Structure formats: C-alpha cells, structure tokens
Amino acid sequence: MSADQARRDRLVAELQRAAKARQVLPGFLARLCDRELSQPGRSDREALKRAKRALHQVGGAYLAPSMRYDRWLADLADADPGPARLARVAAILGTHTSMGERLGRLGDYYAALFDGVSEPDTILDLACGLNPLGRHLMPVTPRRYLGCDIYLDLLAFVASASELLGHPVETFPHDLLDGPPERSADLVLLLKTLPCLDQLDRSVSRQLLANLDAPTVLVTFPVRSLGGQPKGMRSFYRNRFAEVVDGLDYAITELDLGIELGFRLRRLEPGNRPSAPPT
Ligand SMILES: C[S@@+](CC[C@H](N)C(=O)[O-])C[C@H]1O[C@@H](n2cnc3c(N)ncnc32)[C@H](O)[C@@H]1O
C-alpha cells in the first residue's frame, strides 16, 4: 500500500469515529477525505477538520443533535393508528430541518408540488431525508416509492416507519456525487438538494439531471437560509438553476410553492426538442 493510500485510510477511519459520521455511507466519507487530501500542503488535522465541516454543511446541519430512531419507532408502534400516530409522525418530521420548515402546511405544499403531475407508478426520492414519511399527505399513490440518502440509520428508520404507517418506502444508500442511482421511475423528486451537491462539486447537478432515467422530475431550492434569512436566495437559485439546465432536453415550468422555489421538468420527446440553430 502506498503512503498516500495509508494516509487516506487513516483519515477515513478517524472521520468514521466521529459520532456525526458513524452512520454515513463510507464511500461518501472517503470522498470527503480525498477531496481534502488533494489540497497541497494540507495537514491531516486540517483535512479532518474540513471534512467534518463539509459533512455538517451537506447533511449534519439538517438533523437534530440527537436522532433517536429506535425510540421513535417504538413510539410510533405504541401510538394508536390515526390522529395519535400522525401527531407523532409530525413531531419526528420536525427533527429534520427541511421537513420542519414545511410542517403545518405540508398538505398544501405537496398539493402545489404535485400539481399537474400524472399519477406515477414509481417515485424515486433522491437525497430523501425524512420526506418519504409525508406520504400520507401526498396527493399521489404510487405502487413503489424508492428513497436514497447518505445516512444509513435514517434510511433504515424511513423503511421501518413507512412500513408501519402503511406506505412502504424502499430505501437504499447512494451518493449522488456518483451520478443517479441505477433505478428508473416515472417521477423523480430532488428536493432542496442541488445546493448540497454544489457545495462539493458544481458540475454534478447538471450531470445528474442530464442522466436521470425519468420522464418527470420535481426540483426545489430553499428560499431561506438555515438561520431563516431570505438573503436573496430565490433569485440566486433561479439563476443557478437556469445555468444548470441550460441546453438540457426538458420543458420546464416554475411552481408556486411559496416556501421553496420549485420546478417541474418534463423530458422532451425527440420530436419536440428545439432544433439546433442554423450554422
Ligand atoms: C436539504 S436536505 C433535503 C432532504 C429532502 N430532500 C427534503 O427536501 O426534505 C438535503 C439532503 O441531502 C442529503 N445529501 C447530501 N449530500 C448528498 C449526496 N451526495 N448524496 C445523497 N444525499 C445527499 C442529506 O443527507 C440530506 O438528507
């Protein structure tokens, strides 16, 4: 084994020892370490610090300090099916910042998000977080619902809790920086995730959208920072999205979601693609 390889393995092992990284897809941690070690003159200590910071920015910042999945599962199982159980679901959803921001208006949010979408057979929810646990409020009833993320414990919880709630979700770990998972679906959800990918690699969002195997994609962006400040984010992400999809084979409609900036993308059939400009 080369010295570089040994150094990298040591750093990954050290990162894995951090409580906030223990449940993260190992390949994703290795990617964070490689990224830091590729910087000339970077000490191991500095690389570790920066890898932890990057993980926090793209994932940890959205989670409550303690995600008590086992206890929550037991709580859900104990609650009477119906309003009591749904009240517990809402409390759990509030522990993930993205879902917390939608609570209280989740039904309206999904109605606006899925407006104009025909009933899908399969939904693929990319970087799903806890979003699949809102299925009971979604105005669609897919036969299959698939979800991926980089947090292994979150994915196991979503699979078990969704089964218990009667809307099963098939979860699997996947790092979107590797491209889209090898799954096809009628509808792909990519909610509030492109900014996370941008933080690590600005070329990935476009590659992902270009290579998704789905006729319809719903994409959203935050319009407030995690601290709640608007900071011109709506126009910033509208411009960024225009840059990402420029020249891709999609017809795009902006959605009126209020609390997020949203877009519905429909794959253009070959006959409907704009013809190349005359040369
Ligand atoms: C802002 S949250 C959005 C969660 C969910 N889509 C929603 O809107 O409720 C971003 C999610 O992306 C996940 N994530 C970040 N980087 C990722 C990557 N490279 N591959 C897969 N998931 C990623 C995080 O773990 C987190 O759950």
The ligand as an SDF file (V2000), in Angstrom:
LIG
                    3D

 27 29  0  0  0  0  0  0  0  0999 V2000
  -31.6510   19.8790    2.4630 C   0  0  0  0  0  0  0  0  0  0  0  0
  -31.8150   18.1910    2.8130 S   0  0  0  0  0  0  0  0  0  0  0  0
  -33.2500   17.7720    1.8460 C   0  0  0  0  0  0  0  0  0  0  0  0
  -33.9070   16.4960    2.2670 C   0  0  0  0  0  0  0  0  0  0  0  0
  -35.1860   16.1170    1.4950 C   0  0  0  0  0  0  0  0  0  0  0  0
  -34.9110   16.0210    0.0740 N   0  0  0  0  0  0  0  0  0  0  0  0
  -36.2520   17.1540    1.7420 C   0  0  0  0  0  0  0  0  0  0  0  0
  -36.4340   18.0550    0.9270 O   0  0  0  0  0  0  0  0  0  0  0  0
  -36.9250   17.0450    2.7740 O   0  0  0  0  0  0  0  0  0  0  0  0
  -30.5150   17.5280    1.8580 C   0  0  0  0  0  0  0  0  0  0  0  0
  -30.3880   16.0130    1.9400 C   0  0  0  0  0  0  0  0  0  0  0  0
  -29.3830   15.6100    1.0320 O   0  0  0  0  0  0  0  0  0  0  0  0
  -28.6510   14.5480    1.5980 C   0  0  0  0  0  0  0  0  0  0  0  0
  -27.3790   14.5460    0.8590 N   0  0  0  0  0  0  0  0  0  0  0  0
  -26.3880   15.4600    0.8940 C   0  0  0  0  0  0  0  0  0  0  0  0
  -25.4130   15.1370    0.0360 N   0  0  0  0  0  0  0  0  0  0  0  0
  -25.7960   14.0020   -0.5840 C   0  0  0  0  0  0  0  0  0  0  0  0
  -25.2050   13.1620   -1.5770 C   0  0  0  0  0  0  0  0  0  0  0  0
  -24.0150   13.4540   -2.1040 N   0  0  0  0  0  0  0  0  0  0  0  0
  -25.8820   12.0660   -1.9930 N   0  0  0  0  0  0  0  0  0  0  0  0
  -27.0770   11.7500   -1.4520 C   0  0  0  0  0  0  0  0  0  0  0  0
  -27.6830   12.5050   -0.4990 N   0  0  0  0  0  0  0  0  0  0  0  0
  -27.0600   13.6110   -0.0720 C   0  0  0  0  0  0  0  0  0  0  0  0
  -28.5690   14.9160    3.0630 C   0  0  0  0  0  0  0  0  0  0  0  0
  -28.2880   13.8150    3.8850 O   0  0  0  0  0  0  0  0  0  0  0  0
  -29.9830   15.4950    3.2910 C   0  0  0  0  0  0  0  0  0  0  0  0
  -30.8900   14.4860    3.6920 O   0  0  0  0  0  0  0  0  0  0  0  0
  1  2  1  0
  2  3  1  0
  2 10  1  0
  3  4  1  0
  4  5  1  0
  5  6  1  0
  5  7  1  0
  7  8  2  0
  7  9  1  0
 10 11  1  0
 11 12  1  0
 11 26  1  0
 12 13  1  0
 13 14  1  0
 13 24  1  0
 14 15  1  0
 14 23  1  0
 15 16  2  0
 16 17  1  0
 17 18  1  0
 17 23  2  0
 18 19  1  0
 18 20  2  0
 20 21  1  0
 21 22  2  0
 22 23  1  0
 24 25  1  0
 24 26  1  0
 26 27  1  0
M  CHG  2   2   1   9  -1
M  END
$$$$
